[in-house]
């Protein structure tokens, strides 16, 4: 990753902050961006001052996306890799979720990455090289109960990645879709952690996942699903979704009370 010019969104998050530190240690030149300015400033303090540009921005806003690209080009003169890592994960009963929550999920998880990708493509096309990296989720291949909006957004991001990869096949630009399973980060609410414990959901540490993501980027793999047996379930669900329906039914019933508690708390 030495000297690679990289935009990393959601950089203050659990996985992305580890990514930033590892990429920095590898000698990458980073534009780190996040909506949380204080957390971004803290992260910047742990990185090499000469190789890091920070941009406090909301990728859901067009003017902020433009500023991210402009600041990166101004500082580094080009863009080699875009890592779309920003995301939100609402957990709860879908019938009780409001329009704002659902819309925000798609703005951050789907539309932001799509629009930011479009913003960097002219530079990459002019260079004749580049890599788009979309951080998805196992939930983007297996729709999980009580995560309907999140699962739908990650399904959309996976479809976008696949279609764009085929569209850019002859340009020198690659598109990677990397799907971790559940990870111990602040994106998960206390209710999610309680549910995960109740159903014995395996959760990975962000440092481990960050390293796996970097390894995948280096290899320029088209798609990578992290964690077993979840990676196997992805393949089974693609061919025999009925099997996964039956296999997850008991788990979904256990998880329901935690989802209902989220909605009750929100309403109160």
N, C-alpha and C positions, 0 to 999 in steps of 0.2 A: 504493500500500500504506500510505499515511500513516494512522496511528491504528488500523489493522487489528489486532485481537487474535488472535494466531496461536500455536498449539501446534506445535512442530517436534520430532519424535522423531529419534533417531539424530543429534543435532545436532553431535556431535563428529566425525562421519564426513567423508570428503572432499568429497562433494557438499553435504551438509547444512550443513557449517560455512561454505561459501561462500554458501549460501542465507541463512544467518543474518546474515552480514555485509552482504549486499546488501539484505535486508529491513530491517535496522537502519538502513542508510543512507537508505532510502526513508521512514523514520519510523514503521515498524511497531512494535507493542508485542508483545514475544516472550516466550513461555515455552519455553525451550530445555531439552530433556531428553535424557539419555544414561545408559547404565550406567557409563561411564568418567568418574568424578568429576574426576580430575586434568585430563583433556583438556577437560572441560566448563568447568572453572575457567579454563583457559587461554583458551578461546574467549570466555568472559564478559569477560575483561580487554580484549578487542578491540572490545567493543560498548558502547553507551550505557548507563550504569548505571541511569538513570532509567526506561528502557523495557524492561528485561530481567529476567525471573524465571528462575532456574535450579532444576531439580529432578533430582537424581541418582536414576534409577529404571530398573527392568527392566520393559519393557512386557509381558513374559511373565508378570508377577505381578499378580494382581487388586488387591492393596492398593496397589501402586505406581501402577497406572493411575488408581485413585481419587484418590490424592494429587496426581497431575499435574493432573487436572481441578479439584480443590478449590483448589490453589495458584493456578491461573490465574484462577479466578473471584474468589478473594479479592483478588488483585492488580489485575485489570483489569475485573472486573464483568461479563464476558461472553466469548464465544468466537466469532470470526468465521470463522476458517479453521483446520482441522486438516490438517497435512501429515505423512502417515505415510511417513517416509523411512528409518526404521531397517530394517536387513536384514543377513543373513549369506549367504555364498555358498560352500558346500562344493563342492569340485572333486575328482573321483576316480571310480573304478570303483564303480558303484552296488552291485553284488553284494558288495562288500567293506566298505561303509559300515555303521557300527553303528546300532542303534536310537536311541541318544541323539542322534547327529548329525542324523538324519532328523527326529526329533521336535522338536529345537531349531529346525531350519530352519522348520518350520511354525508353531511358537510365535511366533517373531520376525517372520517374513515374512507370515503370514496371520492367525493368531488374535489376535496383539497388535493389529494395525490394526483388525480386526473388532470386538474388544471395546472398544478405545479410541474407535472411531467410535460405538458404541452408548452409551458413557458421555457423549459430548458432545452427542448428538442431543436430549435433553430441553431443554438450553439453547438450541440452535439452533431447535428447533421453537417454543419459547416466544417467541423473537425474531422468528420468521417469516423468518429468513434465515440463511445460512451456506454454507460450502464445504468439502467433504471432498476432499482431494487425496491420492491413493494413487500412490506412486512405484513403478512396476513395472519392466519390462525387456522388451527384444526377446525374451528367453528365455521370456516369458509368452505369446508367440504362436507361437514356433518352438521346439520342444523340441530342445535341443542335447545330443548325446552327451556323457557324462562330467559333465553338470550336471543329472542326472535329478531329484534332490530340489529343487534350486533352480528349475528350469524348472517343475516341478509346482506349487511354491508360488506362483510368479508367474502361472501360468495361473489358479490359484484366486483370487488377488487381483484379476485382471482380471475374472473372472466375478462376483465379489462387487461390484466397482465398477459393472458394467453392471446387475446386478439391483437394487442399491440406488438407482441413478440413476433407474430406472423407478419404483421404489416411492415415491421422494420428489418425483416430477415436479410435483406440485401444492402443494408446501410452501414454496417459496422457497429450498430448499436444493439446491445443485448438487453433483455428484460428478464429479471429473476423474480420469482414469487417464493417467499420463504415463510413457512407456516409453523410457528411454535405451537406446542400445546399450552396448557395453563402455566403461568409463570408468577412467581411471588413478587409482585410489584404493587405500587400504589393505585394502579388502574382498577384493582379489585377492591370493592367495598368490604367492610367487616361482615356483611351478610354473605358475600361470596365466599369468604374464608370459612365462615361457619358452615355453609352448605357443603363446601369442598371437603371439610373434615367429616361431615355426616355421611357423605356418599363415598368417602375414601378416594377422592380425586387426587391424582399425582400432580404435583406442582414443581416445576424446575426453578433453579436459582438463576437470576438474571445474568450473572457473570458467565455461567456455562452457556446460556443461550446466545449471549453476545459473541462468544468465541465461535460457536457453531455458525452464526450468521456470517461472520468474517470469513470463515473457511469456505462457505458456500459462495460468497462474493468472489473470492480469489479463483475458484473453479469455474465461475460463471455458469453454474447449474441453472437450468430453466425453472425447475420447481424442486423444492426440498421441504419435506415434512419431518419435523423434529419430534422425537419421542416415540417409544414403543410401549404398549401396543397401539397407540393412537394412529400412528402412520399406517398400520395394517387395517384399522377400522375405516380409514379414509378410502382404501381400495375396495374393501367389502361394501361400503355404503354406495360407492359409485355403480356397483353391479347388482347388489342385492340389498337395497335399502330396507326391505321388510325385516331382514335379519337384525339390523341395527335398531329398528323400531322395537322389536321384541326385547332385545338385549338391554335397552336403556329405559324400558318402561318402569321397572321397579325403582331405579335411580331417580327418574323424573318425579315419581310420587314422593320420595323422600325430600327432594329438593323443593317441592312446591311450597311447603310451609315457610321456607326462608324467602322465597320470592314474594309470597303474600305479605310477609312482615315488612318488606321494603316498601311496597305500595301503601300499606296501612300507615307507615311512618311518614311517607311523603304526603299523604292526604292530611295527616294530622298537623 
